[in-house]
Amino acid sequence: MENYSVAEYVLNTRFKTERRKRRLVKKDFEKQLIQLRKLEVELWYKRRNLPLVALEVPYQKGWQRNFKLRDDVSRSSEAAFYRELLEKINTWQFSPEKSFKRKKKRKRRNVYVEKLQTVKEFSEWEWKSPKLALTEKEKAHFYRRERWCSNCKRYKIHYVFNEPWRYVLRVSSYMITHTRMVDSELESQIQMLENYIVNRNLRDKINRLLSGNSHKWSYYEKENPKEISPIKNKSLHVLYQQYADEMIENHGK
């Protein structure tokens, strides 16, 4: 019988090489991670699809603001048309304050300005989409407008309603009347799966495997912005100048 080396003997048999064994182990591990994500998504859907339960005592949680048909328009012959159009372009805003004001800094001071709210505008791809619910008669009440987008650094096209005066804002209390049913067994399964993934640092591996990359929140990677000192990395000259400017602004000296 001829003498064969170990490598030649392995090639002529059905034994797995060390490299193939490692590859199979890695492939099996990746399959397990995919199954973990599928199970996690399935549990999330189950929790989201739980029925709503009516509260015995409803409570108010802030205020809501949306549009309604103006009184004189509601008495006109075209009230039904504009009421149906409003159902497609109405917008809602929620606020803890009835005034619907937001904080804005002006000249180093915080002032409160009213939030801007308009009826829905359509982007160019929404306007050309076959899923657009507007009829041809309703489309005739919109005009094409180019607006500068500071994020994209270019002009973008929007289709804006040309008769916004037909609608007025209405403020009402936002009442919570129902809550989502809580399944203790389901919540326990979700928490156990979450602990398993977090304790073994599998979240980044799952994201890289399914989406090709893994993005971490910069809030946890860097220093907490709420804990950053306001005088950090500032020279004494700059700090003194800021102090002098505030004294002049507050006391006029």
Secondary structure, DSSP 8 states (H G I E B T S, - for coil): -----HHHHHHTSS---HHHHHHHHHHHHHHHHHHHHHHHHHHHHHHHTS-EEEEEEEEEEEEEEEEEE-HHHHTSTTHHHHHHHHHHH--EEEESSTT-EEEEEETTEEEEEE-------EEHHHHH-TT----HHHHTTEEEEEEEETTTTEEEEEEEES-GGGEEEEEEEEEEEEEE---HHHHHHHHHHHHHHHHTT-HHHHHHHHHS-----HHHHS--GGG--TTTT--HHHHHHHHHHHHHHHH--
